[in-house]
Amino acid sequence: MRETKHLLFPGDFPAIKRKSSNILQVNLGYVCNMSCTHCHVNAGPNRTEIMSDETLEILIDVLSRGNFSLLDLTGGAPELHPKFRYLISKAHELGIPVRDRCNLTILFETEQEGLADFLATHNVEIVASLPCYTEKNVNQQRGKGVFQDSIRALKYLNEKGYAHDDKLKLHLVYNPSGPLLPPSQVSLQQDYKRNLANDFNIHFNELFVITNMPIQRFGSTLLSTGHFDSYMDILRNSHLDENLGNVMCRDTISVDWQGNIYDCDFNQMLDLSINSDQGESLHIRDLLNTNLEDHTIQTGNHCYGCTAGQGSSCSGALN
C-alpha cells in the first residue's frame, strides 16, 4: 500500500483549538470481517491489533468520571472485540449512551448470535455502513454479496425496533466511490429513504454523508490511479471557513487500540497523537488528570476533507 502522509505535510490548514471534549471515540482494533476500498483504517480479516483488557479497564475508569456524553465505538468491526458487550454494559451502567459503527454483515457472523438483541436491549445507537442503495455500487466498494447481506441486516434491525422505537436510532453512512465530494446530505437522504422504503420496506433515521480522506487505503488508490493531486485540489478549493467551528476534532477525542489519544480518527491513522506541553504522546490514562480545552489541534492538508463543501464529520455533513 502506498503512503500519502509525506504529501500532506507541511500543510497550510488554518490553526484551530479544541473545545470541551464530550465524545470519546474508541477504536477497539483493526480486525474486521471485510476489506472495503474506502476504508481509511485499512482494516481486514488478517489484522490482529486489538485493545488489551488493561487498556479497556482504564477506558471504563475514564468514562466513570462523567466527562463524556457519548461513547463512540469503531474499528475494524468493534463487535469482534471479545469484550465488546462487556464494555457496552459498563457504559450502560454509567448512563453513557453508546454508538456502534456497524458494517451490518457482522450481525450474521459466527459467534455473533444475539448481537442485535443485545444492542437493542442497551439502546445502542447504530451507525451502519451502506455506501449506496443500489447493489452494484455497494458490492463494488465492499465486496460481492455484501449488498444483500446488508439489506437482510437492516430488515432484521427494523424488526428489533430500530428506526421505529424512539430509543433505537439507526443511521446509515454514505461514502463516495471515487475522488469526488459527496452530494448534498439532505437530498441524498431523501433518495435513500425513498428507495429503501419502496424497494425493501427498510427504514432508518438519518444519513451521514462522509467525505473520503486521502489517507490509508483510499489515499493509496488515489496515488495508484493518478488522482491524488486533483482530489487534493478539489478539497482545498472547496474549503469553507464557516465549517471550522464544527469540525469533530474540536469536541471529540479519538483513542486507538493501544490507548493513545488523537484529535480525530484520521489523525490516528496518520500517527499524529495529542501531545503534552513537553511534547510527549498522551495516553487515555492521562485523561484522568489532563484538561485538553484550548489545546492546539494537529492539522495537515488532509483536514480540508472535513471543511470542503458541506463539511464532513463522523456524524455527517456540518452544514
QUIDASUL-V807283 format. One record per helix or strand of 2 or more residues. SS is the DSSP state (A for helix, B for strand). FROM is the first residue (numbers start at 1). TO is the last residue. If there is no record, write none. Layout:
{{SS,FROM,TO} {SS,FROM,TO}}
This chain:
{{A,5,8} {B,23,27} {A,53,64} {B,70,74} {A,78,80} {A,84,93} {B,97,102} {A,105,108} {A,115,121} {B,125,129} {A,135,142} {A,146,159} {B,170,175} {A,185,200} {B,207,210} {A,216,225} {A,228,237} {A,241,246} {A,248,250} {B,252,255} {B,260,262} {A,265,269} {A,284,288} {A,301,307}}
